[in-house]
Amino acid sequence: MESLSTNEWQAIDSAHHMAPFTDYADLRKTGARIITRAEGHCVYDTDGNRILDGMAGLWCVNVGYGRHELVEAASRQMTELPYYNNFFKTSNPPVAALSRRLAELTPDGLNNAFFANSGSEANDTIIRMVRHFWALEGKPEKRVIIGREYGYHGSTIMSASMGGMSGMHNQAANEPDFEHIRPPYGFLYQGNQDEAVFAANAASWLEDRILEVGADRVAAFVAEPVQGAGGVIVPPDGYFAHIEAICRKHDILFIVDEVITGFGRTGHWFASQKMGLSPDMMTMAKGLTSGYMPMSAVMVGDRVADRLIADGGEFYHGFTYSGHPVAAAVALANLDLIERENMIETVRDDTGPYLASALASLADHRLVGEVRTFGLLAAIELVKSKDGPVMFEDTGTVGGMCRDHAIQRGLMMRAVRDAMILSPALSYTRADIDETVAIARKALDATAADLGL
Ligand SMILES: Cc1ncc(COP(=O)(O)O)c(C=O)c1O
């Protein structure tokens, strides 16, 4: 790659690149930060800044950067078989081996994998499969899928319609036959209910909606075990036990989207295992390859798979790169690495609890209304006043200020509305956590100073 200055790269980028989830006018004023390389848990930009990556890329680089095992797996597979399709009765060894491995790692009953390239495509696949399944069951009117406000399931028209992001709905991603209920967002909705009562009440919003729509029209309920892009919303204990019971009672498929929570982030292979869930289908992506190659999968439970196999005929769905051999080889090497280095146990027993206690030290900051953690997922909720709490009126502005202060000080931390989000690599150390919390505190102080607090 040619060696250009920051300004030169920014000019080229601004002139020709329409980046995802970007305000183009705004970006053209400032120019993008140009990231050139990454190592361990840090990324580096064209100005030589080192930034500790508290987000593991976009919740995905679970094994950290610079892992040669993954590079070598890709290189070997590219030499041997860089591509062949899985259409028309062909397959390849890495994708067959990966399918078996995922069936072993996921909760019982999820024994079949359908591969795609992104979480969005995987969720689109689920929507097609679910509706096809109910049609085969003789209930084609069961089409409605219920998700949750602030849920994120991707950016294709269907996956964004299934998600609960109103901004996306307002930009032509609001298809019919999707419904959204309130999430179990304790910070906003719990008030003085105790956890068990709130869990039951929050789950009852699902039953209310099913009864409103009519169970004979509802195909599925979909949920992230912990809502990631919605602001790391951690459900109260027992919420999903109620949810599953409601789904079973009304014969509605239960789908978990583990795109963020999968592959060790919660201190278990999947959050479903930590929470004791038995989903009918599961979405996975991100940590499947630690982001080194694009790959996603739908794990299909026996009930749906058996029906599709028995009388579905051809499933008219798939992508050129479904089951890409290089991505599958990288995924296998990635899973080996996670296992060999005991990353999941470390998150569960050491760094997860350590992150929780280290971040709890920020709770006394005047801007912090609540700190939430779940494994290596965390949110620091910023408030105008702890009393109430009172949220900032211009949602997102203060979070954006705090994020910018953190990045200037060498920490990549994301803002969702006014919650600061962390989702570091599973290999993040105690020293990384200490550095993260120290920078986060400085960013909070600088934000408070900007606000004149
Ligand atoms: C829970 C969840 N599902 C689906 C997606 C969409 O994945 P992708 O961006 O790979 O399409 C995301 C992306 O962040 C996600 O967090």
The ligand as a MOL file (V3000), in Angstrom:
LIG
                    3D

  0  0  0     0  0            999 V3000
M  V30 BEGIN CTAB
M  V30 COUNTS 16 16 0 0 0
M  V30 BEGIN ATOM
M  V30 1 C -26.8850 -8.8730 18.0460 0
M  V30 2 C -26.5200 -8.5400 16.6440 0
M  V30 3 N -27.1440 -9.1850 15.6420 0
M  V30 4 C -26.8450 -8.9460 14.3620 0
M  V30 5 C -25.8940 -8.0200 14.0310 0
M  V30 6 C -25.6060 -7.7390 12.5910 0
M  V30 7 O -24.3880 -8.2720 12.2370 0
M  V30 8 P -23.6320 -7.7300 10.9290 0
M  V30 9 O -23.1970 -6.3270 11.2180 0
M  V30 10 O -22.4880 -8.6980 10.7890 0
M  V30 11 O -24.5830 -7.8210 9.8120 0
M  V30 12 C -25.2030 -7.3440 15.0380 0
M  V30 13 C -24.1610 -6.3600 14.7030 0
M  V30 14 O -23.6480 -5.6550 15.5390 0
M  V30 15 C -25.5350 -7.5990 16.3660 0
M  V30 16 O -24.9420 -6.9480 17.3720 0
M  V30 END ATOM
M  V30 BEGIN BOND
M  V30 1 1 1 2
M  V30 2 1 2 3
M  V30 3 2 2 15
M  V30 4 2 3 4
M  V30 5 1 4 5
M  V30 6 1 5 6
M  V30 7 2 5 12
M  V30 8 1 6 7
M  V30 9 1 7 8
M  V30 10 2 8 9
M  V30 11 1 8 10
M  V30 12 1 8 11
M  V30 13 1 12 13
M  V30 14 1 12 15
M  V30 15 2 13 14
M  V30 16 1 15 16
M  V30 END BOND
M  V30 END CTAB
M  END
